[in-house]
Amino acid sequence: MSISATSPSFSASADGLLVGRTVGVCLLLDLLYRITCWMTGAPYYSPAFERTMEQIGPIPFALLAVTVGPVQETLVFQAVPVALIHRVFEKSRHAALATSALLFGAAHLIYGWQYGLFGVLGGVVFCSAYLARERQPIRAIAVVSLAHAVNNLFFVLVAVHDGKLPLAAALRGATA
């Protein structure tokens, strides 16, 4: 039995590898971000993060970070810019990648210049994954959203470990 490029098992396997590679690069970027913050004395958790936590609480924050946020950001920062740039610049992958990455980074500047810079790099990673599946837009959105969700889950787990996201206390309070 041969596996063709249209075989569902091949596609699922290839998508899994793409998600894994994307998450791996993002985790490396997260580590470099943490090192950059340590070297520059900048806080790993910005005041904007702290305000968001106070406003919506740890449980909604964690749920949004790993469910709605990745899908919304994939649509806003990869799917729409890529489609628009392809229309304007006749399918220029470089213009789509640059635009997507810069928009993604700019949106993350609220958390500080370091986060904005690493947001641009993360935008390159996510848009590259999107472009790898762009012929199937729904699949591209699913792959990038899943990779982004796993990356955000890592951030949530680190924040819980660092005591910045008190999920256990919030869950205890919700059940009391």
C-alpha positions as a LaTeX table, in Angstrom:
\begin{tabular}{lrrr}
\hline
Residue & $x$ (\AA) & $y$ (\AA) & $z$ (\AA) \\
\hline
Met1 & 0.00 & 0.00 & 0.00 \\
Ser2 & 1.50 & 3.29 & $-1.02$ \\
Ile3 & 0.85 & 6.58 & 0.72 \\
Ser4 & 0.08 & 9.48 & $-1.57$ \\
Ala5 & 0.08 & 13.18 & $-0.84$ \\
Thr6 & $-3.73$ & 13.08 & $-0.76$ \\
Ser7 & $-3.94$ & 10.19 & 1.69 \\
Pro8 & $-5.54$ & 11.25 & 4.99 \\
Ser9 & $-2.91$ & 9.42 & 7.05 \\
Phe10 & $-0.11$ & 11.17 & 5.21 \\
Ser11 & $-1.74$ & 14.56 & 5.70 \\
Ala12 & $-2.42$ & 13.98 & 9.38 \\
Ser13 & 1.13 & 12.75 & 9.91 \\
Ala14 & 2.61 & 15.67 & 8.00 \\
Asp15 & 0.38 & 18.09 & 9.89 \\
Gly16 & 1.48 & 16.56 & 13.19 \\
Leu17 & 5.12 & 17.00 & 12.23 \\
Leu18 & 4.47 & 20.60 & 11.21 \\
Val19 & 2.71 & 21.32 & 14.53 \\
Gly20 & 5.59 & 19.67 & 16.41 \\
Arg21 & 8.26 & 21.63 & 14.59 \\
Thr22 & 6.34 & 24.88 & 15.00 \\
Val23 & 5.87 & 24.30 & 18.73 \\
Gly24 & 9.53 & 23.34 & 19.10 \\
Val25 & 10.72 & 26.56 & 17.49 \\
Cys26 & 8.24 & 28.59 & 19.57 \\
Leu27 & 9.46 & 26.96 & 22.79 \\
Leu28 & 13.01 & 27.85 & 21.81 \\
Leu29 & 11.87 & 31.45 & 21.21 \\
Asp30 & 10.15 & 31.44 & 24.62 \\
Leu31 & 13.41 & 30.35 & 26.24 \\
Leu32 & 15.34 & 33.06 & 24.38 \\
Tyr33 & 12.70 & 35.60 & 25.46 \\
Arg34 & 13.15 & 34.58 & 29.09 \\
Ile35 & 16.95 & 34.88 & 28.76 \\
Thr36 & 16.58 & 38.29 & 27.07 \\
Cys37 & 14.36 & 39.53 & 29.92 \\
Trp38 & 16.85 & 38.25 & 32.47 \\
Met39 & 19.78 & 39.91 & 30.66 \\
Thr40 & 18.01 & 43.25 & 30.19 \\
Gly41 & 16.32 & 43.29 & 33.59 \\
Ala42 & 12.90 & 43.49 & 31.95 \\
Pro43 & 10.07 & 41.64 & 33.68 \\
Tyr44 & 9.06 & 38.33 & 32.10 \\
Tyr45 & 5.47 & 39.13 & 33.02 \\
Ser46 & 4.54 & 42.64 & 31.95 \\
Pro47 & 2.24 & 45.05 & 33.77 \\
Ala48 & $-0.25$ & 44.48 & 30.93 \\
Phe49 & $-0.27$ & 40.76 & 31.76 \\
Glu50 & $-0.83$ & 41.58 & 35.43 \\
Arg51 & $-3.73$ & 43.95 & 34.57 \\
Thr52 & $-5.35$ & 41.36 & 32.33 \\
Met53 & $-5.13$ & 38.79 & 35.11 \\
Glu54 & $-6.78$ & 41.19 & 37.55 \\
Gln55 & $-9.52$ & 42.13 & 35.10 \\
Ile56 & $-10.63$ & 38.71 & 33.89 \\
Gly57 & $-9.17$ & 36.29 & 36.43 \\
Pro58 & $-6.88$ & 33.30 & 36.06 \\
Ile59 & $-9.40$ & 30.71 & 34.87 \\
Pro60 & $-10.83$ & 32.77 & 31.99 \\
Phe61 & $-7.31$ & 33.93 & 31.10 \\
Ala62 & $-6.00$ & 30.35 & 30.88 \\
Leu63 & $-9.01$ & 29.16 & 28.90 \\
Leu64 & $-8.85$ & 32.06 & 26.46 \\
Ala65 & $-5.08$ & 31.66 & 26.04 \\
Val66 & $-5.35$ & 28.04 & 24.92 \\
Thr67 & $-8.68$ & 28.03 & 23.07 \\
Val68 & $-10.10$ & 31.23 & 21.59 \\
Gly69 & $-6.90$ & 33.29 & 21.48 \\
Pro70 & $-4.91$ & 31.03 & 19.14 \\
Val71 & $-7.77$ & 30.69 & 16.65 \\
Gln72 & $-8.52$ & 34.42 & 16.72 \\
Glu73 & $-4.86$ & 35.37 & 16.29 \\
Thr74 & $-4.41$ & 32.85 & 13.47 \\
Leu75 & $-7.33$ & 34.38 & 11.61 \\
Val76 & $-6.28$ & 37.99 & 12.27 \\
Phe77 & $-2.50$ & 37.65 & 11.87 \\
Gln78 & $-2.07$ & 34.83 & 9.37 \\
Ala79 & $-5.22$ & 33.97 & 7.36 \\
Val80 & $-6.44$ & 37.49 & 6.58 \\
Pro81 & $-3.05$ & 39.14 & 5.90 \\
Val82 & $-1.90$ & 36.23 & 3.72 \\
Ala83 & $-5.12$ & 36.34 & 1.67 \\
Leu84 & $-4.96$ & 40.13 & 1.27 \\
Ile85 & $-1.26$ & 40.23 & 0.43 \\
His86 & $-1.69$ & 37.45 & $-2.12$ \\
Arg87 & $-4.37$ & 39.53 & $-3.84$ \\
Val88 & $-2.30$ & 42.71 & $-3.85$ \\
Phe89 & 1.16 & 41.29 & $-4.58$ \\
Glu90 & 0.25 & 38.27 & $-6.72$ \\
Lys91 & 0.94 & 35.56 & $-4.19$ \\
Ser92 & 4.15 & 37.02 & $-2.76$ \\
Arg93 & 5.06 & 34.68 & 0.10 \\
His94 & 7.76 & 37.08 & 1.34 \\
Ala95 & 5.39 & 40.04 & 1.55 \\
Ala96 & 2.77 & 37.87 & 3.28 \\
Leu97 & 5.33 & 36.53 & 5.76 \\
Ala98 & 6.75 & 39.98 & 6.56 \\
Thr99 & 3.33 & 41.61 & 6.92 \\
Ser100 & 1.97 & 38.82 & 9.09 \\
Ala101 & 5.03 & 38.78 & 11.35 \\
Leu102 & 5.11 & 42.56 & 11.78 \\
Leu103 & 1.40 & 42.68 & 12.61 \\
Phe104 & 1.76 & 39.83 & 15.10 \\
Gly105 & 4.73 & 41.53 & 16.77 \\
Ala106 & 3.03 & 44.93 & 16.85 \\
Ala107 & $-0.02$ & 43.44 & 18.54 \\
His108 & 2.22 & 41.98 & 21.24 \\
Leu109 & 4.08 & 45.25 & 21.93 \\
Ile110 & 1.57 & 45.92 & 24.71 \\
Tyr111 & 3.63 & 43.45 & 26.78 \\
Gly112 & 6.91 & 45.31 & 26.18 \\
Trp113 & 9.46 & 45.79 & 23.40 \\
Gln114 & 11.07 & 42.41 & 24.09 \\
Tyr115 & 7.74 & 40.65 & 23.72 \\
Gly116 & 7.04 & 42.64 & 20.54 \\
Leu117 & 10.41 & 41.62 & 19.09 \\
Phe118 & 9.87 & 37.97 & 19.93 \\
Gly119 & 6.31 & 38.40 & 18.67 \\
Val120 & 7.73 & 39.25 & 15.24 \\
Leu121 & 9.87 & 36.10 & 15.37 \\
Gly122 & 6.89 & 34.04 & 16.54 \\
Gly123 & 4.87 & 35.62 & 13.73 \\
Val124 & 7.46 & 34.37 & 11.24 \\
Val125 & 7.17 & 30.86 & 12.68 \\
Phe126 & 3.36 & 30.81 & 12.70 \\
Cys127 & 3.06 & 32.36 & 9.23 \\
Ser128 & 5.61 & 29.92 & 7.84 \\
Ala129 & 3.49 & 27.05 & 9.14 \\
Tyr130 & 0.38 & 28.70 & 7.68 \\
Leu131 & 2.05 & 29.13 & 4.28 \\
Ala132 & 3.07 & 25.46 & 4.33 \\
Arg133 & $-0.65$ & 24.56 & 4.28 \\
Glu134 & $-2.14$ & 27.62 & 2.56 \\
Arg135 & $-3.64$ & 25.61 & $-0.30$ \\
Gln136 & $-6.04$ & 24.21 & 2.29 \\
Pro137 & $-6.97$ & 27.29 & 4.36 \\
Ile138 & $-9.07$ & 25.42 & 6.95 \\
Arg139 & $-6.24$ & 22.95 & 7.51 \\
Ala140 & $-3.72$ & 25.84 & 7.69 \\
Ile141 & $-5.85$ & 27.59 & 10.32 \\
Ala142 & $-6.23$ & 24.35 & 12.29 \\
Val143 & $-2.50$ & 23.52 & 12.21 \\
Val144 & $-1.36$ & 27.00 & 13.23 \\
Ser145 & $-4.09$ & 27.36 & 15.87 \\
Leu146 & $-3.10$ & 24.03 & 17.42 \\
Ala147 & 0.60 & 24.94 & 17.47 \\
His148 & $-0.25$ & 28.36 & 18.94 \\
Ala149 & $-2.51$ & 26.74 & 21.56 \\
Val150 & 0.26 & 24.35 & 22.63 \\
Asn151 & 2.70 & 27.27 & 22.85 \\
Asn152 & 0.22 & 29.25 & 24.96 \\
Leu153 & $-0.40$ & 26.20 & 27.16 \\
Phe154 & 3.33 & 26.12 & 27.85 \\
Phe155 & 3.17 & 29.82 & 28.83 \\
Val156 & 0.18 & 29.14 & 31.12 \\
Leu157 & 1.99 & 26.24 & 32.80 \\
Val158 & 5.11 & 28.35 & 33.32 \\
Ala159 & 2.98 & 31.17 & 34.75 \\
Val160 & 1.31 & 28.71 & 37.15 \\
His161 & 4.73 & 27.38 & 38.17 \\
Asp162 & 6.04 & 30.92 & 38.70 \\
Gly163 & 3.03 & 31.80 & 40.85 \\
Lys164 & 1.78 & 34.41 & 38.36 \\
Leu165 & $-1.32$ & 32.47 & 37.37 \\
Pro166 & $-3.03$ & 31.18 & 40.55 \\
Leu167 & $-5.21$ & 28.56 & 38.88 \\
Ala168 & $-5.28$ & 26.20 & 41.88 \\
Ala169 & $-6.52$ & 28.92 & 44.22 \\
Ala170 & $-9.09$ & 30.07 & 41.65 \\
Leu171 & $-10.33$ & 26.50 & 41.15 \\
Arg172 & $-10.59$ & 25.99 & 44.92 \\
Gly173 & $-12.55$ & 29.24 & 45.16 \\
Ala174 & $-14.83$ & 28.18 & 42.31 \\
Thr175 & $-15.71$ & 24.90 & 44.02 \\
Ala176 & $-16.16$ & 26.39 & 47.52 \\
\hline
\end{tabular}
